[in-house]
């Protein structure tokens, strides 16, 4: 049985794999103080995994209706991606050939041209990676909550940034958790797709906590490496409390990796508030294989983020040459957490559902 200490102050519930009760149309999340556990006599309420219908499970837990929140099934790892209107099937090899004709700084223009061809790319799942939701629910002690207090004691919403946000689904998820969320895309077409997603599928992202409410959603066109887009949103350097990087690092040519790492240090708020969440992908792909997405390793994240802006050596097999005993540079970020997620998109899994992806959380050093 689940002990009372596991439930105190926590958000959890009764179904696989991260605690949710599953019925035909919804996942149910239960926020329950330990006092409610004495009502739980269901033989199914064991090991945080429950499979029978909702009405069989822990009726005592559902007495306090304000404690129960209903989440659309979109976050289930078995959920099929929503159908995306206007989608054009683009072969990854065609993307690689297309981008090869855009040299140097023109690379981002190649991505913009792809968005002009259609509203989807091959690795766009159409809904947020469940690993991100699990971070927001389960790892608040590490990343902090969406509401913070300034030096004068005033409450404010923390700002979250998703660079290379695609169709904006992660931005909408972050806002549903209470963050003021910003999605950045170089392509004007992509920004329009984001706005369309927000308008047409707003109901897929209900407010997660009514007491906190929904954060503001903003989509902005701009170059990640340039400051012009910050002016559009009246932002500032080191102004983001949360940055989420997934399928962005792997989309960049390897030559841009030092610049990518340095840019995060320029956008991330000072420690302890600022946190960079990296959903590391694809870790199972040969780093010598053609990209994007380019094959990565956790060692690559470590080497570049602890030495931002520096040229990092690689061997002839595309593996980073990094001594883990080497200390970070003065501007280097510190990895404060690292784990294998319980759920992720299928594209981040291998045979038999083995999860290759990893989650790392970074902070500026104090």
C-alpha positions in Angstrom: 0.0 0.0 0.0 1.0 3.6 -0.4 2.1 5.2 2.8 0.7 8.4 4.1 4.0 10.1 3.9 4.0 9.6 0.1 0.9 11.6 -0.3 1.5 14.6 2.0 1.6 17.8 0.0 2.0 15.8 -3.2 0.1 15.6 -6.4 -0.3 12.0 -7.4 -3.1 9.5 -8.2 -3.9 6.0 -9.1 -2.8 4.9 -12.6 0.2 3.9 -14.6 2.9 5.0 -15.0 2.9 8.2 -13.0 -0.2 7.9 -11.0 -3.5 8.5 -12.9 -6.8 6.9 -12.8 -7.8 6.0 -16.3 -11.4 5.7 -17.6 -12.7 5.8 -21.2 -12.3 9.5 -21.8 -10.2 11.0 -19.2 -7.2 10.7 -16.8 -8.0 11.7 -13.3 -5.5 13.3 -11.0 -6.1 13.3 -7.3 -4.5 15.8 -4.9 -5.1 14.2 -1.6 -3.9 15.0 1.9 -2.8 12.0 3.9 -6.0 12.1 5.9 -8.0 10.9 2.9 -6.0 7.7 2.7 -7.8 6.1 5.6 -10.8 5.9 3.3 -8.9 3.9 0.7 -9.8 0.2 1.0 -9.6 -0.7 -2.6 -7.4 -3.8 -3.3 -6.4 -2.1 -6.6 -4.8 0.9 -4.8 -1.3 -0.7 -4.6 2.1 0.2 -6.1 0.6 3.4 -7.5 -0.9 1.3 -10.4 -4.6 0.9 -10.8 -6.4 -0.7 -13.8 -10.1 -1.1 -13.0 -12.8 1.4 -13.9 -13.0 4.7 -12.0 -16.0 3.9 -9.8 -14.3 0.9 -8.3 -11.3 2.9 -7.0 -10.9 4.5 -3.6 -14.3 6.2 -3.2 -13.2 8.0 -0.1 -10.6 9.9 -2.1 -13.3 11.4 -4.3 -15.4 12.8 -1.5 -13.6 16.2 -1.7 -14.6 17.1 -5.2 -12.4 20.2 -5.2 -9.4 17.9 -4.8 -10.1 16.1 -8.1 -9.0 17.5 -11.5 -9.9 16.1 -14.9 -7.2 16.0 -17.6 -7.9 15.1 -21.2 -6.3 11.9 -22.2 -3.9 13.7 -24.5 -1.0 13.2 -22.0 -1.3 9.4 -22.0 1.8 7.8 -23.5 -0.6 5.5 -25.5 -2.5 8.5 -27.0 -2.4 8.8 -30.7 -1.3 12.3 -32.0 -4.2 14.6 -32.9 -4.8 14.8 -36.6 -3.0 17.9 -38.0 -4.9 19.7 -40.7 -2.9 20.7 -43.7 -0.1 18.4 -42.8 2.4 17.6 -45.6 4.4 14.5 -45.3 8.1 15.4 -45.6 10.7 12.7 -45.6 13.6 13.3 -43.1 16.1 12.6 -45.9 14.5 15.3 -48.0 14.8 17.7 -45.0 18.5 16.9 -44.7 19.1 17.5 -48.4 17.1 20.7 -48.3 19.0 22.1 -45.4 22.4 21.2 -46.9 21.9 24.0 -49.4 21.7 26.6 -46.7 25.2 27.4 -45.5 26.3 29.3 -42.4 23.9 31.7 -40.9 21.4 30.9 -43.7 20.7 27.6 -42.0 17.7 29.1 -40.1 16.2 30.3 -43.4 16.2 26.7 -44.5 14.0 25.8 -41.6 11.7 28.7 -42.4 11.3 27.4 -45.9 10.3 24.0 -44.6 7.5 25.6 -42.5 6.3 27.4 -45.6 5.8 24.0 -47.3 3.5 22.7 -44.6 2.4 22.9 -41.0 4.2 19.8 -39.7 7.6 18.2 -39.7 8.3 14.4 -39.4 9.1 14.4 -35.7 6.2 16.6 -34.7 4.0 14.5 -32.5 1.2 17.0 -32.3 1.0 17.0 -28.5 3.5 17.7 -25.6 6.0 15.1 -24.6 4.6 13.4 -21.5 8.1 13.7 -19.9 7.6 17.5 -19.7 4.2 17.1 -18.0 5.8 14.7 -15.5 8.6 17.3 -14.8 6.0 20.0 -14.1 4.0 17.7 -11.8 6.6 15.7 -10.0 9.8 17.8 -9.9 8.5 21.1 -8.6 11.0 20.9 -5.8 13.7 21.1 -8.4 12.3 23.6 -10.9 10.1 25.7 -8.6 6.5 26.6 -9.2 4.9 29.0 -11.6 4.4 31.8 -9.0 7.3 33.5 -7.3 7.9 36.4 -5.0 10.2 39.3 -5.6 12.4 41.2 -3.2 9.5 43.5 -2.2 7.3 40.5 -1.4 5.1 40.9 -4.6 3.9 37.8 -6.3 4.5 37.4 -10.0 4.3 34.7 -12.7 7.5 33.1 -13.7 8.5 33.3 -17.4 9.1 30.1 -19.5 10.7 30.0 -22.9 10.5 27.3 -25.5 13.0 28.0 -28.4 12.2 26.3 -31.6 8.7 25.6 -30.3 7.3 24.0 -33.4 3.4 24.2 -33.4 3.5 25.5 -29.8 2.1 22.6 -27.8 4.7 22.8 -25.1 4.1 26.5 -24.7 0.3 25.9 -24.2 1.1 23.2 -21.7 3.4 25.5 -19.6 0.7 28.2 -19.6 -1.8 25.7 -18.4 0.4 25.1 -15.4 0.5 28.9 -14.6 3.7 30.1 -16.3 3.8 33.1 -18.7 4.9 31.0 -21.6 6.8 32.2 -24.7 7.3 30.2 -27.9 10.1 31.3 -30.3 10.3 30.4 -33.9 12.3 31.8 -36.8 9.6 31.1 -39.3 6.6 33.4 -39.6 4.6 30.5 -41.0 5.4 28.5 -37.8 4.2 31.3 -35.6 0.9 31.4 -37.5 0.6 27.6 -36.9 1.2 28.2 -33.2 -1.5 30.8 -33.1 -3.9 28.5 -34.9 -3.1 25.7 -32.5 -3.8 27.9 -29.5 -7.1 29.1 -31.0 -8.5 25.8 -32.3 -7.2 23.5 -29.5 -7.4 25.7 -26.4 -9.6 23.1 -24.7 -6.9 20.5 -24.8 -4.9 22.5 -22.2 -7.2 23.2 -19.2 -5.9 25.1 -16.2 -4.1 22.7 -14.0 -4.7 24.6 -10.8 -7.6 27.0 -10.5 -5.9 28.8 -7.6 -2.9 29.6 -9.8 -4.8 30.2 -13.0 -3.5 30.2 -16.6 -0.4 32.1 -17.6 -0.1 34.3 -20.7 0.8 32.7 -24.0 3.0 34.6 -26.5 4.5 33.4 -29.8 7.2 35.5 -31.3 9.2 35.3 -34.5 12.9 35.7 -34.3 16.4 34.3 -34.3 17.3 32.5 -31.1 20.8 33.9 -31.3 19.7 37.5 -31.8 18.2 39.9 -29.3 15.6 41.5 -31.6 12.8 39.2 -30.6 13.4 40.1 -26.9 12.4 43.6 -27.7 9.2 42.4 -29.3 8.1 40.9 -26.0 9.6 43.6 -23.9 12.0 41.0 -22.5 15.5 41.3 -21.2 18.7 39.3 -20.9 18.6 36.6 -18.2 14.9 37.2 -17.9 13.6 33.6 -18.2 13.0 31.5 -15.1 12.4 28.3 -17.1 13.7 27.3 -20.5 12.7 24.0 -22.1 14.9 22.5 -24.9 13.6 19.5 -26.8 14.3 18.7 -30.5 16.0 22.1 -30.7 19.6 21.2 -29.8 19.4 18.2 -32.0 18.1 20.3 -34.9 21.2 22.5 -35.0 24.3 21.8 -36.9 27.2 20.7 -34.6 29.1 23.8 -35.4 26.4 25.8 -33.6 26.6 23.9 -30.3 29.0 26.3 -28.5 26.8 29.2 -29.5 23.7 27.3 -28.4 25.1 26.7 -24.9 26.3 30.3 -24.6 22.9 31.7 -25.5 21.2 29.8 -22.7 23.5 31.5 -20.2 22.4 34.8 -21.7 18.6 34.0 -21.4 18.4 32.1 -18.2 17.6 34.0 -15.0 20.2 33.9 -12.2 20.3 31.0 -9.8 18.5 29.7 -7.9 15.4 30.8 -9.9 16.5 30.1 -13.5 16.3 26.4 -14.7 17.0 25.0 -18.1 15.2 21.7 -18.7 16.7 19.6 -21.5 14.8 16.6 -22.7 17.9 14.9 -24.2 17.1 13.4 -27.6 18.1 11.4 -29.7 20.5 9.6 -27.5 20.2 6.3 -29.4 21.2 7.7 -32.8 24.7 7.3 -34.2 26.4 10.7 -33.8 28.0 10.2 -37.2 24.6 9.7 -38.9 23.2 12.5 -41.0 20.9 15.0 -39.4 18.8 16.7 -38.3 18.0 15.3 -35.9 21.6 14.9 -35.0 22.6 12.0 -32.7 23.5 13.3 -29.2 24.7 12.0 -25.9 24.4 13.2 -22.3 28.1 13.9 -22.4 27.6 16.4 -25.2 25.1 18.3 -23.1 27.5 18.2 -20.2 30.5 19.3 -22.2 28.8 22.3 -23.9 26.7 23.6 -21.1 29.5 23.5 -18.6 31.8 25.3 -21.1 29.4 27.5 -23.1 30.9 29.3 -26.1 34.0 27.1 -26.1 35.0 24.7 -29.0 34.6 21.2 -27.7 36.7 18.5 -29.3 35.1 15.4 -30.9 36.8 12.2 -32.0 36.5 10.7 -35.5 33.4 8.8 -34.5 31.5 11.9 -33.5 31.8 11.3 -29.8 32.6 14.2 -27.6 36.0 14.2 -25.9 35.2 15.4 -22.4 36.8 14.7 -19.1 34.0 14.5 -16.5 36.5 15.4 -13.8 37.1 18.8 -15.6 35.5 21.6 -13.7 33.1 24.1 -15.4 34.2 27.3 -16.9 33.4 30.6 -15.2 30.2 31.0 -17.2 29.3 27.3 -17.2 26.0 26.0 -16.1 25.6 23.4 -13.3 23.6 20.2 -13.8 21.4 20.0 -10.7 19.3 17.0 -11.7 19.4 14.1 -14.2 17.2 11.1 -14.7 15.5 8.7 -17.1 11.9 9.8 -17.6 9.1 7.3 -16.9 7.3 8.4 -20.2 8.3 9.9 -23.4 7.3 10.0 -27.1 7.7 6.7 -28.9 10.4 8.2 -31.0 12.6 8.4 -27.9 12.1 4.7 -27.1 13.8 1.6 -28.4 12.7 -2.0 -28.6 10.2 -3.2 -26.0 9.6 0.3 -25.0 13.0 0.9 -23.5 13.4 4.7 -22.9 16.5 6.2 -24.3 15.7 9.8 -23.6 17.0 11.5 -20.5 16.0 14.7 -18.6 18.6 17.1 -17.3 18.0 20.3 -15.3 20.6 23.1 -15.3 21.1 26.3 -13.4 23.6 29.1 -13.5 26.2 28.7 -10.8 25.9 31.0 -7.8 
